[in-house]
Amino acid sequence: MKIVVERYYGGWAAPNIYFLRAAGVVRFGNFRIGGLSGIYKSFDYKLGHFERPPYDHNTIKSVYHVCEYDVRKLMQVKELIDVFLSHDWPIEEKRLGSKPAAELLEKLKPHYWFSAHLHCKFATLVQHGEGGPLTKFLVLDKCIAGCDFLQIVEIESDAGPYEIQCDEEWLAITRKFNHIFPLTYKGADFSTISYIFLGTAYVSEDIPIDDVAEDDDEELPKVDNVETETSNL
Protein backbone atom coordinates (compact mmCIF):
# COMPACT_ATOMS: atom_id res chain seq x y z
CA MET A 1 0.00 0.00 0.00
CA LYS A 2 2.99 2.33 0.37
CA ILE A 3 3.21 3.02 -3.36
CA VAL A 4 -0.54 3.79 -3.52
CA VAL A 5 -0.09 6.81 -1.25
CA GLU A 6 3.41 7.92 -2.26
CA ARG A 7 2.69 7.73 -5.99
CA TYR A 8 -0.71 9.45 -6.09
CA TYR A 9 0.32 11.31 -9.25
CA GLY A 10 2.01 8.26 -10.73
CA GLY A 11 5.62 7.20 -10.94
CA TRP A 12 8.00 4.36 -11.63
CA ALA A 13 7.19 1.22 -9.69
CA ALA A 14 10.04 -0.77 -11.24
CA PRO A 15 12.23 -0.60 -14.36
CA ASN A 16 9.92 -0.31 -17.39
CA ILE A 17 6.81 -0.45 -15.17
CA TYR A 18 5.04 2.89 -14.76
CA PHE A 19 2.29 3.27 -12.14
CA LEU A 20 -0.56 5.58 -13.23
CA ARG A 21 -2.04 5.50 -9.69
CA ALA A 22 -5.51 6.89 -8.96
CA ALA A 23 -6.06 8.41 -12.38
CA GLY A 24 -3.82 9.73 -15.06
CA VAL A 25 -2.87 10.21 -18.69
CA VAL A 26 0.63 9.84 -20.12
CA ARG A 27 2.15 9.79 -23.58
CA PHE A 28 4.13 6.92 -25.02
CA GLY A 29 5.42 7.93 -28.42
CA ASN A 30 2.38 9.09 -30.39
CA PHE A 31 0.01 7.24 -28.05
CA ARG A 32 -2.01 8.63 -25.15
CA ILE A 33 -2.61 6.12 -22.37
CA GLY A 34 -5.15 6.86 -19.65
CA GLY A 35 -6.18 4.96 -16.57
CA LEU A 36 -8.49 4.77 -13.57
CA SER A 37 -7.16 2.73 -10.67
CA GLY A 38 -9.08 0.91 -7.98
CA ILE A 39 -12.45 -0.72 -7.34
CA TYR A 40 -15.76 1.15 -7.36
CA LYS A 41 -17.71 1.09 -4.10
CA SER A 42 -20.67 3.46 -3.97
CA PHE A 43 -20.33 4.10 -0.21
CA ASP A 44 -16.75 5.40 -0.59
CA TYR A 45 -17.08 7.07 -3.99
CA LYS A 46 -17.79 10.63 -2.82
CA LEU A 47 -15.24 10.61 0.02
CA GLY A 48 -11.83 12.25 -0.12
CA HIS A 49 -8.39 10.66 -0.06
CA PHE A 50 -8.30 10.62 3.73
CA GLU A 51 -6.46 7.32 4.32
CA ARG A 52 -3.10 7.44 6.08
CA PRO A 53 -0.84 4.72 7.47
CA PRO A 54 -1.07 2.84 9.70
CA TYR A 55 -4.24 1.50 8.06
CA ASP A 56 -7.06 -0.13 9.97
CA HIS A 57 -9.43 -2.84 8.75
CA ASN A 58 -11.50 -0.31 6.78
CA THR A 59 -8.90 2.07 5.34
CA ILE A 60 -6.71 -0.78 4.07
CA LYS A 61 -9.56 -1.34 1.60
CA SER A 62 -10.93 2.16 1.00
CA VAL A 63 -7.47 3.45 0.04
CA TYR A 64 -7.80 1.62 -3.30
CA HIS A 65 -11.47 2.45 -3.93
CA VAL A 66 -12.37 4.78 -6.80
CA CYS A 67 -12.83 8.43 -5.79
CA GLU A 68 -15.23 10.82 -7.54
CA TYR A 69 -12.54 13.50 -7.57
CA ASP A 70 -10.34 11.42 -9.88
CA VAL A 71 -13.22 10.48 -12.17
CA ARG A 72 -14.24 14.13 -12.54
CA LYS A 73 -10.72 14.96 -13.64
CA LEU A 74 -10.77 12.25 -16.30
CA MET A 75 -14.16 13.47 -17.50
CA GLN A 76 -12.46 16.75 -18.50
CA VAL A 77 -10.20 15.04 -21.05
CA LYS A 78 -11.11 16.15 -24.56
CA GLU A 79 -8.21 14.92 -26.68
CA LEU A 80 -8.38 11.36 -27.98
CA ILE A 81 -7.24 8.55 -25.68
CA ASP A 82 -5.75 5.60 -27.55
CA VAL A 83 -5.60 3.09 -24.69
CA PHE A 84 -7.47 3.21 -21.40
CA LEU A 85 -6.82 0.94 -18.39
CA SER A 86 -9.09 0.18 -15.46
CA HIS A 87 -9.41 -2.51 -12.84
CA ASP A 88 -13.22 -2.59 -12.91
CA TRP A 89 -15.18 -3.35 -16.04
CA PRO A 90 -16.72 -0.21 -17.59
CA ILE A 91 -20.07 -1.94 -17.99
CA GLU A 92 -22.92 -0.97 -15.70
CA GLU A 93 -25.11 -3.97 -14.93
CA LYS A 94 -27.08 -5.10 -11.90
CA ARG A 95 -24.45 -7.65 -10.93
CA LEU A 96 -21.15 -6.35 -12.29
CA GLY A 97 -19.42 -3.28 -13.64
CA SER A 98 -18.56 0.23 -12.53
CA LYS A 99 -20.89 3.17 -13.16
CA PRO A 100 -18.04 5.75 -13.19
CA ALA A 101 -16.02 3.61 -15.61
CA ALA A 102 -19.08 3.24 -17.85
CA GLU A 103 -19.47 7.02 -17.90
CA LEU A 104 -15.80 7.42 -18.81
CA LEU A 105 -16.12 4.86 -21.61
CA GLU A 106 -19.05 6.79 -23.06
CA LYS A 107 -17.26 10.14 -22.72
CA LEU A 108 -13.70 9.25 -23.79
CA LYS A 109 -14.42 6.64 -26.49
CA PRO A 110 -10.85 5.26 -26.51
CA HIS A 111 -9.64 2.94 -29.24
CA TYR A 112 -8.83 0.24 -26.68
CA TRP A 113 -9.98 -0.42 -23.12
CA PHE A 114 -8.30 -3.09 -20.98
CA SER A 115 -9.69 -4.25 -17.62
CA ALA A 116 -9.33 -7.03 -15.05
CA HIS A 117 -11.12 -7.79 -11.76
CA LEU A 118 -13.47 -10.70 -12.58
CA HIS A 119 -10.77 -13.28 -13.32
CA CYS A 120 -11.97 -14.37 -16.73
CA LYS A 121 -11.16 -13.61 -20.37
CA PHE A 122 -13.68 -11.58 -22.32
CA ALA A 123 -13.47 -9.47 -25.49
CA THR A 124 -16.06 -7.37 -27.27
CA LEU A 125 -16.55 -4.27 -29.42
CA VAL A 126 -18.35 -1.26 -27.95
CA GLN A 127 -20.18 0.84 -30.54
CA HIS A 128 -20.54 4.51 -29.59
CA GLY A 129 -23.79 5.48 -31.25
CA GLU A 130 -24.97 4.56 -34.72
CA GLY A 131 -22.03 4.88 -37.07
CA GLY A 132 -19.82 6.16 -34.25
CA PRO A 133 -16.32 5.04 -33.22
CA LEU A 134 -15.56 1.62 -31.80
CA THR A 135 -13.77 0.70 -28.59
CA LYS A 136 -12.05 -2.68 -28.50
CA PHE A 137 -12.61 -4.02 -24.99
CA LEU A 138 -10.50 -6.81 -23.52
CA VAL A 139 -10.35 -8.45 -20.10
CA LEU A 140 -7.86 -11.17 -19.18
CA ASP A 141 -7.93 -13.87 -16.52
CA LYS A 142 -6.01 -14.01 -13.26
CA CYS A 143 -2.24 -14.35 -13.65
CA ILE A 144 -1.84 -17.95 -12.49
CA ALA A 145 -1.01 -21.24 -14.18
CA GLY A 146 -3.78 -22.62 -16.36
CA CYS A 147 -5.53 -19.27 -16.86
CA ASP A 148 -5.74 -17.24 -20.05
CA PHE A 149 -4.00 -14.17 -18.66
CA LEU A 150 -1.75 -13.01 -21.49
CA GLN A 151 -2.49 -11.61 -24.94
CA ILE A 152 -0.27 -9.52 -27.20
CA VAL A 153 -2.05 -6.66 -28.96
CA GLU A 154 -0.19 -5.05 -31.84
CA ILE A 155 -1.14 -1.45 -32.60
CA GLU A 156 -0.01 0.70 -35.53
CA SER A 157 2.32 3.45 -34.38
CA ASP A 158 5.16 5.75 -35.36
CA ALA A 159 8.69 4.42 -35.24
CA GLY A 160 10.31 4.22 -31.80
CA PRO A 161 12.17 4.12 -29.49
CA TYR A 162 9.61 5.48 -27.02
CA GLU A 163 9.74 6.93 -23.54
CA ILE A 164 6.85 7.67 -21.22
CA GLN A 165 6.21 11.41 -21.05
CA CYS A 166 3.86 13.75 -19.23
CA ASP A 167 0.66 14.72 -21.03
CA GLU A 168 0.06 18.46 -21.35
CA GLU A 169 -3.74 18.27 -21.21
CA TRP A 170 -3.65 16.09 -18.11
CA LEU A 171 -1.21 18.43 -16.34
CA ALA A 172 -3.53 21.35 -17.10
CA ILE A 173 -6.53 19.44 -15.71
CA THR A 174 -4.58 18.42 -12.61
CA ARG A 175 -3.61 22.03 -11.98
CA LYS A 176 -7.22 23.22 -12.38
CA PHE A 177 -8.48 20.69 -9.82
CA ASN A 178 -5.59 20.94 -7.38
CA HIS A 179 -7.13 23.58 -5.12
CA ILE A 180 -10.05 21.27 -4.24
CA PHE A 181 -7.93 18.12 -3.75
CA PRO A 182 -9.83 16.33 -0.92
CA LEU A 183 -7.35 15.18 1.72
CA THR A 184 -9.98 14.56 4.41
CA TYR A 185 -13.04 12.34 4.80
CA LYS A 186 -15.15 15.03 3.16
CA GLY A 187 -15.29 14.89 -0.62
CA ALA A 188 -14.27 17.67 -3.00
CA ASP A 189 -16.39 20.78 -3.48
CA PHE A 190 -16.83 20.88 -7.26
CA SER A 191 -18.92 24.09 -7.13
CA THR A 192 -15.71 26.12 -7.26
CA ILE A 193 -14.47 24.49 -10.47
CA SER A 194 -14.91 26.23 -13.81
CA TYR A 195 -15.50 23.56 -16.44
CA ILE A 196 -14.46 25.93 -19.21
CA PHE A 197 -11.12 24.47 -20.24
CA LEU A 198 -8.45 27.17 -20.56
CA GLY A 199 -6.04 25.12 -22.63
CA THR A 200 -2.50 23.89 -22.08
CA ALA A 201 -0.49 27.00 -22.96
CA TYR A 202 0.78 27.48 -19.40
CA VAL A 203 2.13 23.91 -19.43
CA SER A 204 4.33 24.36 -22.48
CA GLU A 205 5.47 27.75 -21.18
CA ASP A 206 6.11 26.96 -17.52
CA ILE A 207 6.64 23.20 -17.21
CA PRO A 208 9.22 21.23 -19.23
CA ILE A 209 7.41 18.25 -20.75
CA ASP A 210 10.29 15.82 -20.73
CA ASP A 211 10.55 12.19 -19.73
CA VAL A 212 8.75 11.27 -16.54
CA ALA A 213 11.42 10.93 -13.84
CA GLU A 214 11.21 11.17 -10.08
CA ASP A 215 14.57 12.74 -9.33
CA ASP A 216 16.84 14.95 -11.38
CA ASP A 217 19.76 12.61 -10.82
CA GLU A 218 17.80 9.43 -11.48
CA GLU A 219 18.30 7.76 -14.84
CA LEU A 220 15.01 7.20 -16.62
CA PRO A 221 14.30 3.54 -17.44
CA LYS A 222 14.30 3.10 -21.21
CA VAL A 223 11.71 1.19 -23.24
CA ASP A 224 13.05 -0.85 -26.10
CA ASN A 225 12.00 0.01 -29.63
CA VAL A 226 8.78 -1.78 -30.53
CA GLU A 227 7.67 -2.31 -34.11
CA THR A 228 3.90 -2.50 -34.20
CA GLU A 229 1.01 -2.85 -36.60
CA THR A 230 -2.76 -2.89 -36.37
CA SER A 231 -4.43 -6.07 -35.13
CA ASN A 232 -7.93 -6.92 -33.95
CA LEU A 233 -8.47 -8.18 -30.42
Phi, psi and omega per residue, in radians:
M1 nan -0.250 -3.092
K2 -1.044 -0.758 -3.107
I3 -1.185 -0.493 3.138
V4 -1.065 -0.723 -3.124
V5 -1.442 -0.788 -3.043
E6 -1.272 -0.390 -3.125
R7 -2.003 0.798 -3.129
Y8 -0.991 -0.694 -3.125
Y9 -1.569 0.118 3.140
G10 1.675 2.849 3.133
G11 2.894 3.050 -3.116
W12 -1.314 2.192 3.076
A13 -1.620 -0.494 3.136
A14 -2.915 2.917 3.090
P15 -0.941 2.212 3.130
N16 1.153 0.250 3.060
I17 -2.180 1.918 -3.111
Y18 -1.814 2.296 -3.070
F19 -1.729 1.976 -3.127
L20 -1.292 -0.382 -3.136
R21 1.151 -2.473 -2.954
A22 -1.019 -0.850 3.094
A23 -2.825 2.628 3.135
G24 3.140 2.909 3.049
V25 -2.433 2.291 3.079
V26 -2.298 2.914 3.069
R27 -1.927 2.480 3.082
F28 -2.367 1.688 -2.980
G29 1.158 -2.249 3.110
N30 -1.626 0.224 3.131
F31 -1.769 2.546 2.971
R32 -1.917 2.207 -3.125
I33 -2.057 2.153 3.117
G34 -2.027 2.852 -3.136
G35 -2.802 2.647 3.019
L36 -2.226 2.051 -3.067
S37 -1.609 2.692 2.981
G38 1.726 3.140 -3.114
I39 -1.956 2.410 3.140
Y40 -1.425 2.161 3.008
K41 -2.302 2.068 -3.023
S42 -1.013 -0.590 -3.080
F43 -1.295 -0.274 3.101
D44 -1.900 -0.124 -2.937
Y45 -1.051 -0.724 -3.059
K46 -1.602 0.094 3.116
L47 -1.441 2.900 3.087
G48 -1.524 -3.107 3.070
H49 -1.530 1.298 -3.007
F50 -1.629 -0.199 -3.016
E51 -1.195 2.392 3.087
R52 -2.453 2.538 3.030
P53 -1.242 2.617 0.004
P54 -1.342 2.399 -3.083
Y55 -1.414 2.563 3.025
D56 -1.741 -2.977 -3.062
H57 -1.069 -0.525 -3.115
N58 -1.532 -0.808 -3.051
T59 -1.276 -0.370 3.072
I60 -1.127 -0.348 3.093
K61 -1.753 -0.779 -3.074
S62 -1.150 -0.384 -3.117
V63 -1.104 -0.443 3.108
Y64 -1.891 0.313 3.045
H65 -1.521 2.589 -3.105
V66 -1.136 2.389 -3.129
C67 -1.948 2.386 -3.134
E68 -0.975 -0.637 -3.126
Y69 -0.953 -0.774 -3.104
D70 -1.258 -0.614 3.109
V71 -1.175 -0.730 3.121
R72 -1.051 -0.647 3.099
K73 -1.122 -0.795 3.137
L74 -1.133 -0.532 3.127
M75 -1.175 -0.253 3.120
Q76 -1.481 -0.180 -3.107
V77 -1.171 2.245 -3.132
K78 -1.973 -0.545 3.132
E79 -1.292 2.662 -3.049
L80 -1.056 2.341 2.997
I81 -1.750 2.217 -3.140
D82 -1.411 -0.811 -3.097
V83 -2.297 2.274 3.078
F84 -2.118 2.461 -3.108
L85 -2.110 2.397 3.029
S86 -2.596 2.723 3.039
H87 -1.384 -0.906 3.089
D88 -1.255 2.711 2.988
W89 -1.288 2.426 3.102
P90 -1.526 0.830 -3.112
I91 -2.258 2.031 -3.083
E92 -1.540 1.916 3.085
E93 -2.294 3.044 -3.134
K94 -1.215 -0.497 -3.030
R95 -1.982 -0.247 -3.138
L96 -2.659 2.878 3.072
G97 1.781 2.875 -3.104
S98 -2.098 2.143 3.112
K99 -1.062 -0.817 3.107
P100 -1.055 -0.707 3.127
A101 -1.148 -0.652 3.088
A102 -1.102 -0.682 3.111
E103 -1.161 -0.669 3.108
L104 -1.184 -0.685 3.095
L105 -1.042 -0.783 -3.135
E106 -1.155 -0.664 -3.099
K107 -1.353 -0.827 -2.987
L108 -1.465 -0.587 3.129
K109 0.876 0.957 -3.118
P110 -1.219 2.803 3.084
H111 -1.149 -0.707 -3.127
Y112 -2.287 2.550 3.026
W113 -2.389 2.129 3.139
F114 -2.005 2.315 -3.135
S115 -2.322 -3.073 -3.118
A116 -2.553 -2.300 2.892
H117 1.398 -0.875 -2.991
L118 -1.644 0.074 3.019
H119 0.985 0.896 3.039
C120 -2.705 2.843 3.079
K121 -1.722 2.340 -3.127
F122 -2.706 2.351 3.121
A123 -2.370 2.482 3.112
T124 -2.770 2.948 3.028
L125 -1.891 2.335 3.100
V126 -1.867 2.042 3.131
Q127 -1.587 2.186 -3.134
H128 -1.684 1.506 -3.141
G129 1.367 2.871 -3.134
E130 -1.182 2.083 -3.120
G131 1.325 0.122 -3.118
G132 -1.463 -3.095 -3.123
P133 -1.199 2.821 3.126
L134 -1.920 2.510 2.957
T135 -1.973 2.204 3.079
K136 -1.533 1.997 -3.026
F137 -1.852 2.272 -3.115
L138 -2.437 2.313 3.027
V139 -2.148 2.424 3.100
L140 -2.011 2.821 -3.069
D141 -1.340 3.065 3.111
K142 -1.109 2.502 -3.056
C143 -1.423 1.301 3.073
I144 -2.453 2.848 -3.116
A145 -1.010 2.398 3.098
G146 1.537 -0.066 -3.127
C147 -1.874 2.625 -3.122
D148 -1.515 1.400 -2.978
F149 -1.902 0.017 -3.061
L150 -2.333 2.305 3.034
Q151 -2.585 2.347 3.118
I152 -1.648 2.175 3.118
V153 -1.965 2.089 3.125
E154 -1.712 2.253 -3.053
I155 -2.207 2.356 3.135
E156 -1.108 2.372 -3.081
S157 -2.706 2.972 3.012
D158 -1.241 2.893 3.134
A159 -1.189 2.479 3.115
G160 -1.498 -2.805 0.017
P161 -1.306 2.771 -3.080
Y162 -1.978 2.714 2.983
E163 -2.408 2.505 3.091
I164 -1.191 2.308 -3.130
Q165 -2.276 2.772 3.032
C166 -1.125 2.689 3.106
D167 -1.875 2.177 -3.035
E168 -1.075 -0.770 -3.121
E169 -1.095 -0.731 -3.120
W170 -1.162 -0.668 3.083
L171 -1.100 -0.689 3.122
A172 -1.145 -0.705 3.111
I173 -1.152 -0.754 3.135
T174 -1.061 -0.723 3.108
R175 -1.112 -0.740 -3.090
K176 -1.112 -0.589 -3.093
F177 -1.623 -0.115 -2.983
N178 -1.081 -0.604 -3.054
H179 -1.255 -0.208 3.073
I180 -1.975 0.303 3.137
F181 -0.978 2.024 -3.056
P182 -1.456 1.860 -3.114
L183 -1.788 0.142 3.104
T184 -2.142 -3.083 -3.137
Y185 -1.088 -0.550 -3.139
K186 -1.274 2.390 -3.139
G187 -1.262 3.054 -3.107
A188 -1.242 2.610 3.061
D189 -1.682 1.712 -3.055
F190 -1.386 -0.084 -3.124
S191 -1.176 -0.314 -3.122
T192 -1.621 0.007 -3.098
I193 -1.625 2.281 2.999
S194 -1.577 2.131 -3.102
Y195 -1.556 0.227 3.002
I196 -1.501 1.945 -3.049
F197 -1.281 2.241 -3.053
L198 -1.650 0.095 3.075
G199 1.569 -3.086 -3.033
T200 -2.021 0.263 -3.064
A201 -1.016 -0.730 -3.093
Y202 -1.094 -0.498 -3.115
V203 -1.175 -0.903 -3.109
S204 -1.149 -0.445 -3.125
E205 -1.484 -0.656 -2.968
D206 -1.923 -0.352 -3.066
I207 -2.168 2.120 3.101
P208 -1.205 2.109 -3.137
I209 -1.611 1.395 3.119
D210 -1.902 -2.911 3.141
D211 -1.075 2.546 -3.110
V212 -1.333 1.932 3.109
A213 -2.345 2.663 -3.065
E214 -1.541 -0.607 -3.117
D215 -2.291 2.584 -3.125
D216 -1.057 -0.566 -3.087
D217 -1.686 0.179 -3.130
E218 -1.708 2.229 3.135
E219 -1.249 2.294 -3.118
L220 -1.298 2.244 3.063
P221 -1.064 2.364 -3.120
K222 -1.641 2.634 3.075
V223 -1.942 2.203 -3.099
D224 -1.054 2.665 3.087
N225 -1.049 2.340 -3.111
V226 -2.186 2.098 3.058
E227 -1.552 2.188 -3.037
T228 -2.303 2.799 3.062
E229 -2.579 2.930 -3.086
T230 -1.280 2.401 3.082
S231 -2.605 2.497 3.079
N232 -1.321 2.704 3.076
L233 -1.214 nan nan
